[in-house]
Amino acid sequence: MAWFTREKTGMDEGSGEGEKRLRTEGLWLKCESCGQIIWKKALDENLQCCPKCEFHFRIDARSRLGILFDGDFEEFDTGMTSRDPLRLDEAYRAKLATAKEATHLSDALLSASGSLDGRRVNICAMEWKFMGGSMGAVVGEKITRAVERSAKTRAPLVIVSASGGARMQEGTISLMQLAKISAALMRLDEARVPYISVLTDPTSGGVTASFAMLGDLNIGEPGALIGFAGPRVIEQTIRQKLPEGFQRSEFLLEHGFLDAVVKRSEMKAYIARSLRFFCD
């Protein structure tokens, strides 16, 4: 059959000895939500969403840009990288090197400009696989530059968040990015240029406490975990059982913390429609 290969065990195949194993070469995946076995090609065609239960798998930053932009886009600040401001010696630099090798990125965010439904926009997308999408000085600077670029060109800004929060290896310098980005977004608001925030799984910590919740429109993906502290930390602190679905995007929409929950397949059209409302 074409979808698997036989893996020899060192025994003669005709001898009847040894166990024959089948290897599917990663062509099938199991849904984390419903347990359905999914053909990887079908998952790719469905934008990494389960065809049965619509569970949204995590995707990388470049895929986000590919989904939202009409075609080609221009990237900015691609070579910007952390210089280990607290001088943590080899520990932090080793983690940075590993993350760069795994993601082929200089840090946990891609910043780009291009066309979305024919309209010029700036989009920043966070990369979860780069140290949990943590926000250090580089992420803060790249976002701030994107905000300033939007204010200068009057192109709407979209930020897609996927982060565990501030990068602890950069200490106070990381926490400074919360105020830095928030101040830039205030200037963007004064310039009356729209900013749309898209919160994906997970969005937490200092990212939630700053730019992720400051959009003119805050949109969550279905089932995304969104909050400041994690649910286990909260339960241990207040010593109470949290409600079902607590901190998931649907729960936040019901309690007024989000403006909408939008499927990945509908996100581009929803943002385009929103920008027509804000700009036209």
Number of C-alpha atoms within 10 A of each C-alpha: 5 5 10 12 12 11 11 13 12 10 12 10 12 6 7 9 11 12 12 14 11 11 12 12 9 10 13 15 14 13 20 12 13 12 12 14 13 16 15 15 11 15 17 11 10 15 17 19 21 25 17 13 12 17 19 23 17 16 17 15 24 17 11 19 23 12 15 21 22 15 12 12 18 10 14 15 16 14 8 15 17 15 13 17 13 12 12 11 9 10 11 17 16 11 13 20 11 14 19 18 12 11 16 10 19 20 27 26 29 25 25 21 22 21 17 22 17 10 15 17 23 27 31 27 24 26 26 23 19 24 18 18 26 27 28 28 24 20 27 22 17 21 25 19 17 24 29 17 17 24 22 12 12 18 21 23 27 24 24 24 29 33 30 25 25 29 22 13 18 20 14 14 17 22 20 14 25 20 14 16 21 18 15 19 25 13 15 22 15 10 13 14 21 23 27 22 24 26 28 27 23 23 26 25 20 23 25 24 18 19 23 25 18 16 21 14 18 19 27 30 23 20 21 24 25 30 21 17 15 14 16 11 10 14 12 10 9 9 10 9 11 13 8 8 12 14 22 19 27 20 19 21 17 11 9 9 17 21 15 20 20 17 18 22 14 9 18 18 14 15 21 16 12 15 21 10 9 14 11 6
